[in-house]
Structures are given as structure tokens and as C-alpha cells.
Amino acid sequence: SNRSFQANYSQNTYTVSVSNSPSSGGTATGGGNYAHGSQATITASPSTGYAFVNWTEGGSVVSTNASYTFTVNSNRSFQANYSQNTYTVSVSNSPSSGGTATGGGT
């Protein structure tokens, strides 16, 4: 007797993970499950008082842009890195003979 067979295939899916360093430095979005060969965009949004530095994967810098688009062909794990903003405070007294002003710094 004749038999017919059907092969069923499913497309591979991969996980893209995103994290923040430090965790209070901002919000990273774009993580999730993606089909093989699809485009993923991850985006880092720094919190107030922080600046975005770069995206790293396994300790290596992959992008210095806050928004990074790539083709998904494996599981990926990215870290958004931020630096805390620093400000310089200068103090002076007027008139200069009026006393001493202190407390300036970074």
C-alpha cells in the first residue's frame, strides 16, 4: 500500500535578554523571544542623573548607540551601561572681604 508522509518544521526562536548596570542607571527594552533571522532593536533610556555609555555582551562593547539593531541568529544577552552624571559646584563671596565661602567641589 502507498503511504504519504508529511514533515513538519518550526522556525527556531531565540531569547534576547537585556539588563542595566547599575540597575538604577536606566531602563533597557527590547528583550524577548525572536524568530531566527528576524531584526531586534534594543533601546537604553538613562534615568535622570545618568548618561548612557554603551551596550556590552560578554564584557565586549557591541554598540555605543542607545538604540542597537541586529539580526537574531542565537540567544543573546546584553547589558546597558550607564555612568552617573557629576556636577561641579563653585562658590565665591561678594564682596571678597565679606567672609569665607566653602563647600565647592564635584
N, C-alpha and C positions, 0 to 999 in steps of 0.2 A: 504494500500500500504506500501511496505517496504521503509525505509529511511536509508541512510548511513550518518553518521556524522564524521567529522574529527576534532580532537583537534589540535590546533596549539600552539606551545610553542616557546618562545625565551629565550635565556640564559640571566640571569641578568648581567648587566655591572655596574662597579663601577668606580668612579673617584679617582685617586691618585694625590694629589696636593703636590708640593714642593716649598719651599721658602728659602731665605737666611737671616741670621742675623749675622752681619749687611749686608745690601743689597750689599755693596761694598766688602764684605769679600770673595765672590767666586761665583761659578756657580753651581746650582743644576739641575740635569737632571733626567729623568725617569718618570716624571709626565705624566698623560694621562688617557685614558679610558681602562679598562681591564675587560675581561670576568671573571665571578665568578670562583674561583678555580685556576686561572692562576698564574704564578710566575711573580713578578715585581721586578726589580732591580733599585734602586735609587742611584745616584752617586753624590758626592760633590767634586768639584775641587776648592781649595782655590786660591784666587788671589795672586799675588806677594805681599809679606809683611804680609801675613796672614797664619794661620795654622788651619786645620780642628779640631774641638773639639768633636762634637757628632751630632747625629740625635735625635730630640725630637718630640714627638707627644702629644699635650695637656699638654705641660710642663714636661712630663716624658721622661727620656732618654730611647731610644729603641735600640741604637747601638752607639758604639764608632769607628766603621769602616766607612771609607769614602764611601764604597760600601756596600749597605744593600739590601738583597734579602728576600722576604717574599711572602706568599700566599695571594692573594687578595680575601677577602670574605665580604668586606664592603667598603664604602667610607673612605679614609684615608687622613690625612693632616700632612705632615712632615715639620720640619724646620731644615735646616743645620746650625749649629752654628760654628762660627769661632772666633779666637782670633787674635788680631794684634800682630805681632812679635815685640819684644823690643830688643834693642841692647845697649850694654854698651860701651861708648867711654871713653878711658883713655888717659890722656895727661901727658907728662913729658917734662922736658927741659934738654938739654945736651949741655954743661956741666951744672951741677946743679947751679953753681954760675953765670950762664949766664942770669938769669932773672926768671920771674914767668910765669908758664903756667896755663891757666884756661880754663874752658869750658867742662870739663869731666862730665859725667852723664849717665842716662839711657833714 
